[in-house]
Amino acid sequence: MKIGKKPKPESPEEMALVHHALENPIRRRMIILMNQGFLTVPDLDRQMKVKMLDYHLGRLELAGLIELQDGTIVLTESGQAYGSLVKSQAEKGGADRALRHPES
């Protein structure tokens, strides 16, 4: 797994971008899949089958959770950490319906 070097959010504005990126169940599922090794745009597209994949990737990139490099998705340190947290919460039955209902 490739990991970039984006540190944790350093300002309220950066934290708001992370919150916005992860409030969407599609993006939460995406970050979980990325943490499981789906690190190319075509692989993620085949796995997710969602409309507007580029938009969702852009939101994750803007939040500093991923970097896109020629069709390859590179998780930042923040992306890996938040992905693990989102997965843990989903496994506990938390807010992430995307794991239980992939059609969401």
Buried (B, 14 or more C-beta within 10 A) or exposed (E): EEEBEBEEBEEEEBEEBBEEBBEBBBBBBBBBBBBEEBBEBEBBBEBBEBEEBEEBBBBBBBBBBBBBEEEEBBBBBBBBBBBEBBBEBBEEEBEBBBBEEBEB
